[in-house]
Amino acid sequence: MNKDWLITGQNFILLLLLQIFVFDTIHVGIYLNLQIYIAFILFMSPTLSGLATLFLSALMGLSVDLLSGTHGMHTAACAAMGYARYYILSYTSSSNIMPEIPSIKYYFPKYFTYSGVLILLHHLTLFMLDSFSFDGILHTLIRIFFSAAVNFVIILIVRSIVKE
């Protein structure tokens, strides 16, 4: 079996369990939702095909939906994130031949763009589906930006600890 698939499977299980048993039990406030599982999509190997990336992203969202009792919101948000990942990766990659995840050490602005845009896209999709209304749009936008900022910092810390 390919090493990328083993690492991907390991990350899938680890981040799913962390989300369900640790991060879903932490209640910081009404404006913050901790979503560590999206690091799975950000850290996936860029050598995976677009179809595999989209499938694994939707599978992660579906798993979170099933285990947390939500109704497809995470699946839709993860599918959107998985779909956009290739295009954002191509834009921020320093290689013209094979897209690669930007390094935090050497290309932090590109890493910030890569992960920031994908995290914002995920949160925008998730929270707009959650509210499903434009009545409390200011409240929803505050939730999106605060949650995205905190999740970006948490994922940045995880990425710094884990070998690049």
C-alpha beads as a LAMMPS data file, in Angstrom:
LAMMPS data file: protein, C-alpha beads

164 atoms
163 bonds

1 atom types
1 bond types

-500.0 500.0 xlo xhi
-500.0 500.0 ylo yhi
-500.0 500.0 zlo zhi

Masses

1 110.0

Atoms # bond

1 1 1 0.000 0.000 0.000
2 1 1 1.216 3.491 -0.787
3 1 1 2.762 5.459 2.095
4 1 1 0.580 8.502 1.309
5 1 1 -2.579 6.436 1.784
6 1 1 -1.353 5.087 5.135
7 1 1 -0.559 8.569 6.413
8 1 1 -3.873 9.866 5.071
9 1 1 -5.806 7.092 6.818
10 1 1 -3.926 7.672 10.062
11 1 1 -4.603 11.423 9.922
12 1 1 -8.273 10.795 9.097
13 1 1 -8.841 8.617 12.166
14 1 1 -6.731 10.733 14.531
15 1 1 -8.314 14.070 13.576
16 1 1 -11.831 12.625 13.528
17 1 1 -11.400 11.218 17.045
18 1 1 -9.848 14.469 18.283
19 1 1 -12.777 16.423 16.863
20 1 1 -15.486 14.203 18.302
21 1 1 -14.026 13.441 21.732
22 1 1 -12.015 16.578 22.504
23 1 1 -12.896 19.629 20.415
24 1 1 -16.669 19.050 20.318
25 1 1 -16.711 18.993 24.121
26 1 1 -14.914 22.339 24.463
27 1 1 -17.411 25.201 24.560
28 1 1 -15.566 28.502 24.332
29 1 1 -18.531 30.748 23.592
30 1 1 -21.184 31.457 21.025
31 1 1 -18.682 32.954 18.580
32 1 1 -16.065 30.193 18.572
33 1 1 -16.363 26.700 17.163
34 1 1 -13.187 24.657 17.170
35 1 1 -12.867 22.560 14.023
36 1 1 -9.565 20.659 14.081
37 1 1 -10.774 18.035 11.614
38 1 1 -10.346 20.436 8.682
39 1 1 -6.586 20.073 9.159
40 1 1 -7.059 16.681 7.497
41 1 1 -7.989 18.383 4.233
42 1 1 -5.226 20.949 4.547
43 1 1 -2.538 18.320 5.285
44 1 1 -3.569 15.784 2.619
45 1 1 -0.871 14.873 0.153
46 1 1 -0.938 17.054 -2.954
47 1 1 -0.186 13.941 -5.025
48 1 1 -3.719 12.591 -4.444
49 1 1 -6.023 13.000 -7.408
50 1 1 -8.739 15.631 -7.369
51 1 1 -11.416 12.948 -7.180
52 1 1 -9.708 11.224 -4.218
53 1 1 -9.320 14.569 -2.455
54 1 1 -12.979 15.428 -2.976
55 1 1 -14.105 11.962 -1.854
56 1 1 -11.947 11.942 1.287
57 1 1 -12.990 15.489 2.154
58 1 1 -16.679 14.630 1.863
59 1 1 -16.098 11.399 3.806
60 1 1 -14.506 13.354 6.650
61 1 1 -17.446 15.749 6.705
62 1 1 -19.932 12.885 6.592
63 1 1 -18.146 11.131 9.467
64 1 1 -18.281 14.280 11.594
65 1 1 -21.955 14.734 10.683
66 1 1 -22.839 11.176 11.657
67 1 1 -20.901 11.237 14.924
68 1 1 -21.993 14.699 16.042
69 1 1 -25.636 14.621 14.949
70 1 1 -25.517 17.433 12.419
71 1 1 -27.385 17.065 9.152
72 1 1 -24.935 17.329 6.280
73 1 1 -23.497 20.745 7.064
74 1 1 -19.971 19.411 7.630
75 1 1 -20.216 17.246 4.514
76 1 1 -21.110 20.233 2.350
77 1 1 -18.432 22.454 3.917
78 1 1 -15.730 19.796 3.566
79 1 1 -16.748 19.017 -0.017
80 1 1 -16.481 22.717 -0.898
81 1 1 -13.095 22.884 0.792
82 1 1 -11.877 19.718 -0.956
83 1 1 -13.056 21.008 -4.319
84 1 1 -11.318 24.373 -3.948
85 1 1 -8.128 22.882 -2.474
86 1 1 -6.507 22.020 -5.817
87 1 1 -7.066 25.498 -7.235
88 1 1 -5.796 27.267 -4.121
89 1 1 -2.845 24.862 -3.977
90 1 1 -1.982 25.582 -7.616
91 1 1 -2.133 29.313 -6.940
92 1 1 0.055 29.236 -3.825
93 1 1 2.505 26.502 -4.842
94 1 1 6.090 27.456 -5.528
95 1 1 6.447 24.580 -8.003
96 1 1 5.101 24.833 -11.524
97 1 1 5.317 21.088 -12.131
98 1 1 3.638 19.534 -9.075
99 1 1 1.550 21.570 -6.629
100 1 1 2.831 21.351 -3.071
101 1 1 1.668 22.621 0.285
102 1 1 3.573 25.845 1.038
103 1 1 6.130 25.575 3.822
104 1 1 5.515 27.595 6.969
105 1 1 9.219 28.317 7.392
106 1 1 10.011 29.510 3.882
107 1 1 6.717 30.611 2.362
108 1 1 4.547 31.787 5.262
109 1 1 2.557 34.319 3.180
110 1 1 1.675 31.559 0.713
111 1 1 0.844 29.160 3.559
112 1 1 -1.309 31.871 5.136
113 1 1 -3.155 32.325 1.836
114 1 1 -3.541 28.572 1.260
115 1 1 -4.874 27.681 4.679
116 1 1 -6.634 30.984 5.364
117 1 1 -8.724 30.911 2.200
118 1 1 -9.672 27.253 2.657
119 1 1 -10.548 27.703 6.338
120 1 1 -12.653 30.776 5.521
121 1 1 -14.418 28.894 2.716
122 1 1 -15.168 25.986 5.055
123 1 1 -16.467 28.234 7.816
124 1 1 -18.480 30.398 5.435
125 1 1 -20.214 27.314 4.045
126 1 1 -20.693 25.691 7.457
127 1 1 -22.075 28.703 9.312
128 1 1 -24.264 29.943 6.469
129 1 1 -25.842 26.492 6.271
130 1 1 -26.155 26.473 10.054
131 1 1 -27.986 29.800 10.213
132 1 1 -29.787 29.295 6.843
133 1 1 -30.987 32.867 7.054
134 1 1 -29.789 36.384 6.407
135 1 1 -31.588 37.736 9.487
136 1 1 -28.581 37.427 11.777
137 1 1 -25.938 37.960 9.086
138 1 1 -23.721 40.136 11.301
139 1 1 -23.753 37.503 14.035
140 1 1 -22.954 34.813 11.456
141 1 1 -20.086 36.826 9.952
142 1 1 -18.594 37.405 13.415
143 1 1 -18.794 33.652 14.077
144 1 1 -17.121 32.921 10.731
145 1 1 -14.183 35.267 11.253
146 1 1 -13.552 34.536 14.945
147 1 1 -13.780 30.781 14.449
148 1 1 -11.617 30.934 11.332
149 1 1 -8.934 32.971 13.124
150 1 1 -8.801 30.669 16.144
151 1 1 -8.834 27.542 13.994
152 1 1 -6.077 28.977 11.806
153 1 1 -3.888 29.502 14.889
154 1 1 -4.607 26.001 16.212
155 1 1 -3.857 24.427 12.828
156 1 1 -0.717 26.550 12.519
157 1 1 0.468 25.233 15.899
158 1 1 -0.326 21.639 14.888
159 1 1 1.463 22.128 11.557
160 1 1 4.509 23.564 13.344
161 1 1 4.678 20.610 15.740
162 1 1 4.128 17.940 13.091
163 1 1 6.957 17.342 10.641
164 1 1 6.393 19.213 7.387

Bonds

1 1 1 2
2 1 2 3
3 1 3 4
4 1 4 5
5 1 5 6
6 1 6 7
7 1 7 8
8 1 8 9
9 1 9 10
10 1 10 11
11 1 11 12
12 1 12 13
13 1 13 14
14 1 14 15
15 1 15 16
16 1 16 17
17 1 17 18
18 1 18 19
19 1 19 20
20 1 20 21
21 1 21 22
22 1 22 23
23 1 23 24
24 1 24 25
25 1 25 26
26 1 26 27
27 1 27 28
28 1 28 29
29 1 29 30
30 1 30 31
31 1 31 32
32 1 32 33
33 1 33 34
34 1 34 35
35 1 35 36
36 1 36 37
37 1 37 38
38 1 38 39
39 1 39 40
40 1 40 41
41 1 41 42
42 1 42 43
43 1 43 44
44 1 44 45
45 1 45 46
46 1 46 47
47 1 47 48
48 1 48 49
49 1 49 50
50 1 50 51
51 1 51 52
52 1 52 53
53 1 53 54
54 1 54 55
55 1 55 56
56 1 56 57
57 1 57 58
58 1 58 59
59 1 59 60
60 1 60 61
61 1 61 62
62 1 62 63
63 1 63 64
64 1 64 65
65 1 65 66
66 1 66 67
67 1 67 68
68 1 68 69
69 1 69 70
70 1 70 71
71 1 71 72
72 1 72 73
73 1 73 74
74 1 74 75
75 1 75 76
76 1 76 77
77 1 77 78
78 1 78 79
79 1 79 80
80 1 80 81
81 1 81 82
82 1 82 83
83 1 83 84
84 1 84 85
85 1 85 86
86 1 86 87
87 1 87 88
88 1 88 89
89 1 89 90
90 1 90 91
91 1 91 92
92 1 92 93
93 1 93 94
94 1 94 95
95 1 95 96
96 1 96 97
97 1 97 98
98 1 98 99
99 1 99 100
100 1 100 101
101 1 101 102
102 1 102 103
103 1 103 104
104 1 104 105
105 1 105 106
106 1 106 107
107 1 107 108
108 1 108 109
109 1 109 110
110 1 110 111
111 1 111 112
112 1 112 113
113 1 113 114
114 1 114 115
115 1 115 116
116 1 116 117
117 1 117 118
118 1 118 119
119 1 119 120
120 1 120 121
121 1 121 122
122 1 122 123
123 1 123 124
124 1 124 125
125 1 125 126
126 1 126 127
127 1 127 128
128 1 128 129
129 1 129 130
130 1 130 131
131 1 131 132
132 1 132 133
133 1 133 134
134 1 134 135
135 1 135 136
136 1 136 137
137 1 137 138
138 1 138 139
139 1 139 140
140 1 140 141
141 1 141 142
142 1 142 143
143 1 143 144
144 1 144 145
145 1 145 146
146 1 146 147
147 1 147 148
148 1 148 149
149 1 149 150
150 1 150 151
151 1 151 152
152 1 152 153
153 1 153 154
154 1 154 155
155 1 155 156
156 1 156 157
157 1 157 158
158 1 158 159
159 1 159 160
160 1 160 161
161 1 161 162
162 1 162 163
163 1 163 164
